[in-house]
Amino acid sequence: MKTKAILTSLLCVLSTATTAQICKVHPPVAYHVTEQGDSIGLHALTSSIDNTTQLYKGKTDDGYYLFSADMSMIMGSPFAYFNENRVVTKEGRIGFLNDDGGFLFEPIYEYLFTSEKRIYAKRDGLWGIFTITGDTICPHIYKDCIQMAPRRFIMTNTKDKAGIIDYNNKVLIPFEYDEIEQYSGSSGYNVRKNGKAGVISFDGKRVVIPFEYDLISAWWEYGPDAYYVKKDGKVGYLSLDGSKQLVPLMYEEIFYIADFLKSTDGEFLIVLQNGKYGVLSFNSNDTVSNNQTVIPIEYEVIYSDVYDPFLRTRTDDDFVFYALKDGIWHKIDKSGKTLESNIELPKDNFSNDNSFMMYINH
């Protein structure tokens, strides 16, 4: 049959060494597969589904079928989804296959993923942990499961308290916090306890920043090496080790900016205080140069045309500030020198909503 010849050729030119070897060792295999493939409308056959089993995945209009190493079909009904880690989706539920292509975990779970030879499965709203062979490490007792690292997980128990466990369900951080977060580059875990935010060390044995803030947040990227903190309606910056107040908590809002085209130009803060805006110099590694006033806090609005890789491209060599006072726009450079006054704001230089502050605000 023409179809069989095409599929036979397809199987023998698949890029994986495993499939190529099967074609050499078992010449009748491709013909056998096309017989099965003809009957179910097989479009393509991929290589083994993981590195430990000889199970193969076939795609049809109906979904995915599973084939054994000798290429005889061993799953008679299709899956909606089938990833490389033997996780399958069927009729809206998720399961996990064993080495022989049968179900180690029946497709009855709301969510399931694998990590470090462990299976994390959610059923009836609760998470459990199991070995790759199906043994129970932890029954379904957790409400939330967030993987932080291959062997560390933020979990929430049924009392709505968060803690951290390892992949064997050993408690690393006790379940006594309202929330736990981790930011890249931070000095510990951002946690909330009794409604207040603080920071604890990664081993949970030391309080880095006391639980007295309404908000503590580190930066993911494009931001300073500092914690943005809020307390009693005022915001400021703390050093990552919690030992220094880089910017005092005396502002209603702070907007961080830096010239990404010329990274040595330093960092700046547009600050809001008593309903007025100004600009301060800032250096997260040098507290002495912080809080120097570049533009007095006396303007109704301040924008900057600092290079933004997501919104626009700046063609000139230096960014400037545009400040509004008493209905007049002023163009001011990074040293605080007024370059022009009574100008029209160049709206095309800003984001679509004409508010670059939306980007630089924490």
Secondary structure as GFF3:
##gff-version 3
##sequence-region A 1 362
A	DSSP	alpha_helix	2	12	.	.	.	ID=ss1
A	DSSP	alpha_helix	17	25	.	.	.	ID=ss2
A	DSSP	alpha_helix	28	40	.	.	.	ID=ss3
A	DSSP	beta_strand	44	48	.	.	.	ID=ss4
A	DSSP	beta_strand	56	59	.	.	.	ID=ss5
A	DSSP	beta_strand	64	67	.	.	.	ID=ss6
A	DSSP	beta_strand	81	82	.	.	.	ID=ss7
A	DSSP	beta_strand	87	90	.	.	.	ID=ss8
A	DSSP	beta_strand	93	97	.	.	.	ID=ss9
A	DSSP	beta_strand	103	109	.	.	.	ID=ss10
A	DSSP	beta_strand	111	115	.	.	.	ID=ss11
A	DSSP	beta_strand	118	123	.	.	.	ID=ss12
A	DSSP	beta_strand	126	131	.	.	.	ID=ss13
A	DSSP	beta_strand	136	149	.	.	.	ID=ss14
A	DSSP	beta_strand	152	157	.	.	.	ID=ss15
A	DSSP	beta_strand	162	166	.	.	.	ID=ss16
A	DSSP	beta_strand	171	177	.	.	.	ID=ss17
A	DSSP	beta_strand	179	182	.	.	.	ID=ss18
A	DSSP	beta_strand	189	193	.	.	.	ID=ss19
A	DSSP	beta_strand	196	200	.	.	.	ID=ss20
A	DSSP	beta_strand	207	213	.	.	.	ID=ss21
A	DSSP	beta_strand	215	217	.	.	.	ID=ss22
A	DSSP	beta_strand	227	231	.	.	.	ID=ss23
A	DSSP	beta_strand	234	238	.	.	.	ID=ss24
A	DSSP	beta_strand	245	251	.	.	.	ID=ss25
A	DSSP	beta_strand	253	258	.	.	.	ID=ss26
A	DSSP	three_ten_helix	263	265	.	.	.	ID=ss27
A	DSSP	beta_strand	267	273	.	.	.	ID=ss28
A	DSSP	beta_strand	276	282	.	.	.	ID=ss29
A	DSSP	three_ten_helix	287	289	.	.	.	ID=ss30
A	DSSP	beta_strand	293	299	.	.	.	ID=ss31
A	DSSP	beta_strand	301	304	.	.	.	ID=ss32
A	DSSP	beta_strand	321	325	.	.	.	ID=ss33
A	DSSP	beta_strand	328	332	.	.	.	ID=ss34
A	DSSP	beta_strand	338	343	.	.	.	ID=ss35
A	DSSP	three_ten_helix	347	349	.	.	.	ID=ss36
A	DSSP	alpha_helix	357	360	.	.	.	ID=ss37
###
